[in-house]
């Protein structure tokens, strides 16, 4: 099957900008944000631990996380560090 040449169809189509962003190279801001996260992980090895919460508690943590701009994991870890002075 022969390939079709569609010319500059992407040039005037404003709806393709979202798709193009998926395949564009990362910006410096994204690279530095990922670098900071990797440095946090390099400080100390982490392990997984199953944690059971009531659905209402998890929902409240998720809402609080959205308000503060942090993850549920960070909220839980910060609470543990503060409570037990770790």
Secondary structure, DSSP 8 states (H G I E B T S, - for coil): -------STTTS-GGGHHHHHHHS---HHHHHHHHHHHHHHHHS----------HHHHHHHHHHHHHHT--HHHHHHHHHHHHHT-
